[in-house]
């Protein structure tokens, strides 16, 4: 764990909403971390833990392999909030009764407050809450009082004021819970006594200090793609290391149209940094030839990146560190945090790296969400043209070509994607969208151009709104924008005769297609 003055620990039991709990806490400028429910008492005692949240989960507390928790956690004197499965676990541990409900409750309910509680201070009785559970509480646990109920959940909120242990059947972290923000705020401030000192300025100062101490007199190489994460990392590390930092931009051949030229010009015009440009197009394309499997593509790209950086590092004396802009969602999605989790995908800057490297990783943002990195960038004075750029995957266009990534396919996708993004800027909607991009599908369809029959490629357009990339909704375009983009792509991009628009949300879909 990061050694912060005050930390809320989230113990994960497999809920689809666990990351939302972290987001809601971070939005209050309070630091938190997600760890598996197996996180030990010794590890908890080693951190500055101000409060603990037990997440929801998909299982019943009575299932044979249901995730459990060390009962000693309830004797640490640290305030605890159990949500859904977390509430049921507390109930079972303190001799209450949890039983299967006749009907699984999923959706909106209305909360009726009972008595007074720090947790529900200033929360309106009758407000809407979001339910998602198959079991419910039929008998209060020992030492607890009822603080809320709904029509279908006679025990919807409980508290043990002596031990500062609370439980809620509903999910305060989701936007559908009307007073969820207030409830989270009550827990972290009124119950746990946090002081909201997790700010961009404090993070910058602490990170600069930590990096100076870790790197010492050595040098570091920063993988500078020109995206938000790598740009902010480069500027922050430049403040910490100065001439000890070597920024390397690698043209993989999988970049957006004219990306490398744009990135080099952008940084040369704005910052005094040591920037090295490497055109490794042929190397990456050779390694990826004939490879269609997305996980294998990621691993190949990760290994090739390291080969390139190791070779560059050998050209400089005393380079020991590789800087990457890995984010918390990358870590969460790539590495299961509990036995029941599934790895969604391998990010090249997390799970795609080889087990043995000559360089040690520096990942200053691996505990941050995207919007937090943007806030840090603004605090550092980075121009909005850097900060406002849409996310771009580390493996580049290789994971937006749903087959093998040949040079011809890359060029088709570059042209289509460039038309899409330039149109969004021209129509004034780019900044309303979290991420927009084009995907080259592995299918061809019949079309007619002029008097000739064609059999050519399909481009899928993707645009989503989001706060942190953990959940996302598809962007509702004015139809005239989609019409304009489609017409331009089909007219201008040789090899494309059909354009479609992806209207899937996350979950169940992911933002990227691979």
N, C-alpha and C positions, 0 to 999 in steps of 0.2 A: 504493500500500500504506500501511496504518497504520504509523507509525514507532514500533514497540514494541521493548523491550530485546532480545527474542529472539522469532523468528518461524519456524515451520515452513511452508515453501512447498509447496503441493500443486499439481503440474502435471497438468492434466486431459486425458486422452486419450479421453474418452467413456464411461467406466465408469458403470454404474448405481449403483455403490457409492461414488463419489467423495465425496459428501456425508457418508457414514458414516465415511470416513477423518477428515474434519474433526471430526465429533462425538467420535470416540474420542480425538483429540488434545486437544480442548477439555475433555473430561471429566477430563483429567489437569492442568487449570489451566495449560495451555501454549497460547499464541496461535498460530493458523494461518490461512492464507488460501488459497482456491482460485483459480487463474488458468489460462488456456488454455496448452496446450503451446507456443504461440508466444511466450510471455513471454520478453522479450529478456534477454541477459546483462547489458546496461546496467541494466535494471530490477532484476534480481536483485542486482547490486552496489550499488544505491542503497538497499537495505533491510538491516535487521539480521537476515540469514537464518542460522539455526542449523542447519537441515537441510532437505533437499528430498525429497519423496515423488513418485514417478512413478506415476500411477494405472494401473488396468487400462483396457481398451478393447475394443470389439467387433470390431476388424479384425485382420488378420494383418500382421506387420511387413513382409511381402513384397508386400502389396497395392500396386497402382500408386499409389493416392492415400492410402496409409497415413500417419497423422500421424507426423512426425519430430521431432527435437530437435537443437538446436545442440550439437555434440560438445564445444564449449568448456566446457559445464557440468560435465564430468567432470574438468576441470583447475582448478576454482575452490577446491579444498581444503575444500568443504562436504560433509558426510556425505550420502549419497543412499541411498534405499530404493526399489527398483522392485518393483511389485506386478503380477503376471500379465503384461499387455502391457508394463509397465515393466521387468520382468525380461527379457522377450524382446528389448526394445529395447536394453537393456544388453548382452545376449549378442551381438546383431548388431553393435553398435558396437565390441565388443572381439573380433571375429573368431570367435565361437562359432557353433554351428549351431542353427537353429530350423527344425523341420519340422512338417508337418501330422500330427496324431495319427490313428491308424486310427479311433478313436472319440472324439468330443468328450467330455471329462470334465466332468461337472456334478454336484455333490453332495459327499457326505462321503467323506473319505479319512483314512488314519491315517499320521501323520508319524513317520518314523524319523530320529533325530538322528545326525549323523556328526561326530565330533570335538567341539571346543568353539568357541563363537562368542558374542560380546557380544550379538548380536541375539537369540539363543535361550537366553540364560542362564536357568536354573531352569525352563525349559519341559520338560514331561514328554515323554519319548519314547513314542510310541504314541498321543498325544493326537489328537483329531479335528480336522481342518481342512476348510475349504470350498473346493472347486475349481469353476472356471467358465472353461474354456479349450478351444480347438480345436487349438492348436499346442503343442509341447513342446520342451524342450532336449535335443538328442542329443549335443552336444559342448560342454564347458565353454569359456567365453570366456577369452582370454589373461589371466593374472595372477590368476585366481579359483580358489577352492577350493570343493569340495562340502561343504555343512553339513547338508543334509537331503534325504531322498527319500521317495517313497511307492511303493506297488506299481505304479501306472501312470505315475508320473513319476519316472524315474531321477535327474533333476536338479530338485529341488523347492526348494532353497535354496542360494544361493551367496554368497561374500563375497570382497572384495579388502580385506584388513585394512590394507594400506599406504595405499590411497586412501579407506578408509572408505566403500566402495560395496557395497551388499547387494541381493540380489534374492530374491523369494519367488514361487513359482508359485501359491500359494493366497492367499486373502483374509483377512488377520488382522483386518480391520475389521468383519466380519460376526459376529453372535452365534453362528452355527453353529461358528465356529472356537473350540474350547474354551479355548485359551491365547492368544487374540488380544489381549486386554487387556494381558497380560504382554509380548507381543512388541512392541506399540506403545510401551509404557512403556520397555522396554529401548532402543528406538531413540531416543526423544526425550530420555531421561535419561542412559543409559550411553554411548550413541554420540554424541549431539549435545550433551550437557552442559547441557540446559535446567534451569531452577530452579523451575518451577511458580509463577510470579508473576502469572499471568493470573487475578485474583480480582475479585469484584464490587466490593470496596472500592477496589482500585486503578483499576478502570475508572471508577468514580464520580468519584474525585479527578481523573483525567486528563481526563475528558470535561467536567467543570465548568470546568477550566482552559482547555481548547480552545475551549469555547463562549464564555466571557468574552472571550477574545482575538479570536475571529472576529466576534462581534456588536458588540463595542465599546460605544458609547453608543446604538446603534440599538435598535429594538424588534423582537420576534418574535411571531408569531401561532402558537398551537399548536392543531392540529385534535384536539379532545378528544372522542372517541366514548364513552369510558367503559370500553372494553375494556382488557385487560392492557397492551398496547403503548402506547396513547395515555395511559393513566393513569400508568404509570411514567415515560414521557417528560415529561408535564406536571409531575410532582413533581420530577424531576431538573432540568428546565429552570427551574423556579421557584427551586430552590436556587442555580442559576447566575445567573439574571437578575433575580429578584425582580419589582419593579414594571415592568421592561422587557418582561415576558411577558404577553401577552393570550391567555387560553384561550377558544376559540370552540367551542361545541357547536352543530352544525348538525343540525336535525331534517330529514332528507331525505324523510320519509314512508316510508322503507324500513327503519326500525328495528324491533327487537323490540317486543312489546307493552309500552306504558308506559315504554319505554327512556329517553326524554329526561327525563321527570319523575324517574326513578330516578337518572340520572347527575347532574343538577343538584343534587338533594337530597344525594346521596352526597358530592359535593365541597364543597358549602356547609357541611355538617355537620362535615367532617373537615379542611379546609384553608382557609387565608387566601389565596385566589387571585382574580385579576380574571377572572371568567367571563362571557362574553357568550353569550346564547341567541338563535339565529336559526331561525325556522320557515320553511324553504324548500321545504316539501312541494309546493306548487303548481308551483314552478319546476322541480323535478326531475321530477314527474309529466308536466308538459307536454313537457319535452325527451324523455322516454322513451316517449311515446305511440306505440303501434303498433310498437315496436322489440322484436324477438325474438332477434336475433343476440347471443350472449353477449359477444363481443369488442367489438361496437359499443356494447352497454350499458355496458361498463366504460369505454370511451373517453368516452362522453357523460357518465357520472357523474364521471369525473376532470376533464373540462373544466368541468362545472357547479360542482364543488367549488371550483375555482380562481376561477371567476367570482364566487362567493359570498365567498371569502376576499379577493380583490382589492378587492371593493366594501367589505368591512368594514375592510380595511387603510387605505383612503382616508379613513375616519372618524377615524383616529388619526395623529398626526404621527410621522414617521420610522420606520414599520414597513417592514422590508426582508427579513424572513425568515419562511418557513413551516416549522413543525416537524411532522414526520410520524414515526409509529412503524414505518417500514419495517424488515423483518427480512431476515436473510441468505437464508432460503429464498425470500422474495419476489423478491429480486434474482436468485438462481440460476435460478428457474423462469421468470422474465420475460425474462431477457437471456441468449442463448446464450453459453457460455463457450468454445466451440470451434466450428470449422466444421461438425462433424457433429451438433451439438446441435439439438434442436427446441425452440422456445418452447412451453411447456405451456399457459400462459395469461398474459394481461396483467393485472397487479394495478393497481388504480386509482391506488395510491400509488407505482407504479414506471413501468410502460409506458403507463398511461392518461393521463398528464399531457400537456398541450399542449407543443409544442416551445418556445414563447416564453411566459414568465410574467413578471409584474412583481415577483414575490417569489422570493428565492433559497431553495432547499431546505436545511433542517437535518434530517439523519436520523441521530441519535445511535446507533441500534441496527442500522444496515444491515449490520454485520458480525457480528451476534449471532443465535443461535438462541433460540426461545421460552423454553426452560427457563433460559437465561442471563439473559433479561430478567426472568423471575420471581425469580431469585436477587438481581438488582439491586434489584428492588422490595422484597423482604424486608429487604435491607440498608438500604434507605431508610426502613424502618419502616412501609411501606404495609400496611393491614389485609388479612388473608387474603381477605376478601370481594371485594377488587379483584383480588388476585394469582391466585386460584383460578378465575376466570371462564374459561369455554371461549372459544377464539378465535371471532371473528366477522368475516366478510369486509368489507373496506372498502366495496364496492358494496352491502352490506346484502342485504336480501331479494330485490333485483332478480335476483341470480344464483342464488337458490333458487326462483324462479318460472321454469319452463322454457318461457316464452312471454313475451308482452308483460306488463309489470308495471303493471296497472291498480290503482286504489284498492281495488276489490272483491276482487281476487286477493290483494293485500297483507293485507287484513283477515282473509281466510280463513286465510292462512298464519300470521299473527301469533297467531291463536287456537289453531291446531293446535300450533304450536311452543311456545307458553306452557304448554299442557297437558302436553306431553312433558317440558319442562324442570322444571316444578313437580313432576311425578310422580317424576322422577329424584331430586330433592332429598328428597321425602317418603319414598322407599324407600331412601334412604341410599347410592345408587350414583353420584351425580353426580361425586364426586371420584375415582372409579375410571376415569372416562372422559376422554379427551383433548378430544373435541369431539362434541357431540350436537346435532342440529337436524332440522327437518322440511323437506321439499321438496314443492312443489306441481307435480305432473306435468301435461303438456299433453294429457291424455287424460281421457275420461269413461267411466264404466262403468255397466252396469245394476245396480240394486239394488232391494231391497224394504224399505220403511219403513211399518210398519202394514200396511194393505191396499193401499197404493199402490206402483206401479212408479216407480222413480227412475232418472235418468240424470245422474249427478253426478261430482264431482272425486275424484281419487286423491291421497292424501298418502303420500309415502315417508318413512320414518324412517331416519336415519343416526346411528350412534354408533361411534366408533373409539377404540382405545387407541394411544398413540404417545409418543415422547420429545420429538421436535422437529418433527413434521409432515412430515418428509421421507419416512418410511415409516410405515405404519399398518396395524393389523389390526382387523377388525370386532369389536365388543364382544359377548360371549356372554351375553345377558340370561337371567335366570330368565324362563321363558315367561309367568309370571303378570304380570310387569311389562309386557310387550308387550301382553298381553291387556287389562290395565287401561287402558293408553294408547289402544289402538285403540277400546275401548268408549267411553271418555270423548270422544274426538275425534268419532266418528261420532254419538254422542248429542248433543253440545254444539255442534258447528261446522256451521252451516247451509251446505249446498253440498258436503259430503263424505260419501260412502257407502262408501269403501274405504280401508284403510290397509295398506301393505306395508313390509317391513323389508329394507334393503340389506345384503347379506352379502359385499360386495366388499372386498378388501384393496388397499392402495397399496404398490407397484405390483401389478397393472397399472392399476387404477382410481386416480383422484385422490380426495381426501377430499370436496371440494365436487363437485357435479354439473356445474357450469359454470365 
